[in-house]
Amino acid sequence: MSLSQLLDTARDSMTVRRVFGEPYERDGATVIPAARVRGAGGGGGGKDERGQEGDGGGFVLTARPVGAYVVKDGAVTWQPAVDVERVVTVAVLGWAVVAWLVTRAVRRR
């Protein structure tokens, strides 16, 4: 993939359609899902000792749900998404740090 093709692909990928999903209706309300989208890329080119030229690159795009806008009776509300995996990971790490600090304090005495 050439560098210009990589840039075209990146530009086409980073659109509002990646952030906001297609609206749908449920129980008389319109729901518009939303996500956090991040992208990164890189590329370059060069020449070897025989004078052959080349270029290349790469691009990555990640998305995580963050919530949804709910439109009902003319009012818009935000409903955040709960990332259970992240909540559990932070809780476990927090308890591990507390356990380590307690153990350290007990050993000092």
ABEGO torsion letter per residue (X at the ends): XBAAAAAAAAAAABBAAAABBBBBBBGGBBBBBBBBBBBBBBBBBBBBAAGBBBBBEBBBBBBBBAEBBBBBGGBBBBBBBBBAAAAAAAAAAAAAAAAAAAAAAAAAX
